[in-house]
Amino acid sequence: MKIAFIGYGQVGAPLADHLQRLGHSVTLAANDPTSESLKKALAKNANLKVAAPKVAVSDSEVVFLATPFQANEAALKAVADEIRGKVLVDCTNPVGANLSHGLNSVQSGSEMVQALVPETKVVKAFTIYGFENFENCSYPGYNVKPVMMYCGNDSGAKKIVGELIAQLGWEPLDVGGLEQALHLEHMTLLWVRMVRVNKHSPNMVWAMLTR
Ligand SMILES: NC(=O)c1ccc[n+]([C@@H]2O[C@H](COP(=O)([O-])OP(=O)(O)OC[C@H]3O[C@@H](n4cnc5c(N)ncnc54)[C@H](OP(=O)(O)O)[C@@H]3O)[C@@H](O)[C@H]2O)c1
């Protein structure tokens, strides 16, 4: 599958790396060829391609958005025409002061992203844990896989993203439409407060058990 990454820092770079190693054609959408995050991502995996954002996005089937939340609008406006009709994996979270919800829980960040690119199929995924779990998503010794919850309004887009999640080693769990994004964003804040403030292990993930 042809995949573009807008943002390749702590979250984007490991996901881009793993997806390329799984055999996908992965292109980093580069604004700035001197960017430190670009250099680091390429130092880890020289098989990642690099192209200007418009080219990277128009040549891709799936686009990952892994930018600081405040940069989303500028990043998406720069590829507004090219991203129309594509699957957009929103990895971003709005985080406010004192680890509160950055949009005061009035609207989710992903619904805001969807409003910026209304003709794009937004799926929120890869947001409920810290980057440590994207660098290494294997949990040997357990007979269940860590769960990766995702949501979105387009079932075809969610099928694609669910398959990518499974390839990366997670148990994909479709939690519903994009209206669920707000609840995933609160799960993120729960994880962040537990780990970054209360010092639980950053390798802590959730699992799904049913009967
Ligand atoms: N860190 C985590 O553990 C974690 C976990 C889950 C989700 N998230 C969410 O994932 C997103 C990214 O977090 P991160 O920790 O990966 O951030 P990061 O390490 O700071 O990386 C941000 C990336 O976005 C790029 N960028 C910044 N402004 C841009 C713009 N206007 N247009 C295009 N690209 C731009 C940066 O490029 P330059 O280096 O060239 O500036 C960099 O590649 C955030 O929304 C965060 O809330 C983070």
The ligand as an SDF file (V2000), in Angstrom:
LIG
                    3D

 48 52  0  0  0  0  0  0  0  0999 V2000
    4.4790   11.6070   21.7850 N   0  0  0  0  0  0  0  0  0  0  0  0
    3.5820   10.6690   22.0860 C   0  0  0  0  0  0  0  0  0  0  0  0
    3.8470    9.7800   22.9100 O   0  0  0  0  0  0  0  0  0  0  0  0
    2.2440   10.6600   21.3770 C   0  0  0  0  0  0  0  0  0  0  0  0
    1.4440    9.5030   21.4110 C   0  0  0  0  0  0  0  0  0  0  0  0
    0.2480    9.4650   20.7020 C   0  0  0  0  0  0  0  0  0  0  0  0
   -0.1490   10.5830   19.9650 C   0  0  0  0  0  0  0  0  0  0  0  0
    0.6270   11.7150   19.9750 N   0  0  0  0  0  0  0  0  0  0  0  0
    0.1990   12.8510   19.1510 C   0  0  0  0  0  0  0  0  0  0  0  0
    0.9020   12.7050   17.9100 O   0  0  0  0  0  0  0  0  0  0  0  0
    1.2090   13.9930   17.3760 C   0  0  0  0  0  0  0  0  0  0  0  0
    2.7140   14.0660   17.1210 C   0  0  0  0  0  0  0  0  0  0  0  0
    3.3980   13.9230   18.3340 O   0  0  0  0  0  0  0  0  0  0  0  0
    4.9650   13.6480   18.3510 P   0  0  0  0  0  0  0  0  0  0  0  0
    5.3150   13.4030   19.7690 O   0  0  0  0  0  0  0  0  0  0  0  0
    5.3240   12.6560   17.3140 O   0  0  0  0  0  0  0  0  0  0  0  0
    5.5240   15.0920   17.9070 O   0  0  0  0  0  0  0  0  0  0  0  0
    7.0060   15.4420   17.4160 P   0  0  0  0  0  0  0  0  0  0  0  0
    7.9640   14.4040   17.8550 O   0  0  0  0  0  0  0  0  0  0  0  0
    7.2320   16.8660   17.8380 O   0  0  0  0  0  0  0  0  0  0  0  0
    6.9080   15.3900   15.7990 O   0  0  0  0  0  0  0  0  0  0  0  0
    6.0740   16.3010   15.1140 C   0  0  0  0  0  0  0  0  0  0  0  0
    6.2910   16.1610   13.6200 C   0  0  0  0  0  0  0  0  0  0  0  0
    5.4140   17.0620   12.9500 O   0  0  0  0  0  0  0  0  0  0  0  0
    6.1450   17.8810   12.0270 C   0  0  0  0  0  0  0  0  0  0  0  0
    5.4950   19.1930   11.8740 N   0  0  0  0  0  0  0  0  0  0  0  0
    5.4250   20.2110   12.7720 C   0  0  0  0  0  0  0  0  0  0  0  0
    4.7090   21.2390   12.2450 N   0  0  0  0  0  0  0  0  0  0  0  0
    4.3320   20.8600   11.0090 C   0  0  0  0  0  0  0  0  0  0  0  0
    3.5740   21.4840    9.9610 C   0  0  0  0  0  0  0  0  0  0  0  0
    3.0300   22.6990   10.1040 N   0  0  0  0  0  0  0  0  0  0  0  0
    3.4130   20.7980    8.7940 N   0  0  0  0  0  0  0  0  0  0  0  0
    3.9240   19.5540    8.6180 C   0  0  0  0  0  0  0  0  0  0  0  0
    4.6550   18.9100    9.5730 N   0  0  0  0  0  0  0  0  0  0  0  0
    4.8420   19.5590   10.7570 C   0  0  0  0  0  0  0  0  0  0  0  0
    7.5330   17.9580   12.6560 C   0  0  0  0  0  0  0  0  0  0  0  0
    8.4650   18.3090   11.6640 O   0  0  0  0  0  0  0  0  0  0  0  0
    9.7970   19.1710   12.0700 P   0  0  0  0  0  0  0  0  0  0  0  0
   10.6250   18.2790   12.9460 O   0  0  0  0  0  0  0  0  0  0  0  0
   10.4110   19.4660   10.7550 O   0  0  0  0  0  0  0  0  0  0  0  0
    9.2830   20.3830   12.8080 O   0  0  0  0  0  0  0  0  0  0  0  0
    7.7030   16.5070   13.1510 C   0  0  0  0  0  0  0  0  0  0  0  0
    8.0820   15.6530   12.0930 O   0  0  0  0  0  0  0  0  0  0  0  0
    0.7080   15.0150   18.3980 C   0  0  0  0  0  0  0  0  0  0  0  0
   -0.5290   15.5240   17.9790 O   0  0  0  0  0  0  0  0  0  0  0  0
    0.5640   14.2220   19.6830 C   0  0  0  0  0  0  0  0  0  0  0  0
   -0.4540   14.7260   20.5270 O   0  0  0  0  0  0  0  0  0  0  0  0
    1.8140   11.7630   20.6460 C   0  0  0  0  0  0  0  0  0  0  0  0
  1  2  1  0
  2  3  2  0
  2  4  1  0
  4  5  1  0
  4 48  2  0
  5  6  2  0
  6  7  1  0
  7  8  2  0
  8  9  1  0
  8 48  1  0
  9 10  1  0
  9 46  1  0
 10 11  1  0
 11 12  1  0
 11 44  1  0
 12 13  1  0
 13 14  1  0
 14 15  2  0
 14 16  1  0
 14 17  1  0
 17 18  1  0
 18 19  2  0
 18 20  1  0
 18 21  1  0
 21 22  1  0
 22 23  1  0
 23 24  1  0
 23 42  1  0
 24 25  1  0
 25 26  1  0
 25 36  1  0
 26 27  1  0
 26 35  1  0
 27 28  2  0
 28 29  1  0
 29 30  1  0
 29 35  2  0
 30 31  1  0
 30 32  2  0
 32 33  1  0
 33 34  2  0
 34 35  1  0
 36 37  1  0
 36 42  1  0
 37 38  1  0
 38 39  2  0
 38 40  1  0
 38 41  1  0
 42 43  1  0
 44 45  1  0
 44 46  1  0
 46 47  1  0
M  CHG  2   8   1  16  -1
M  END
$$$$
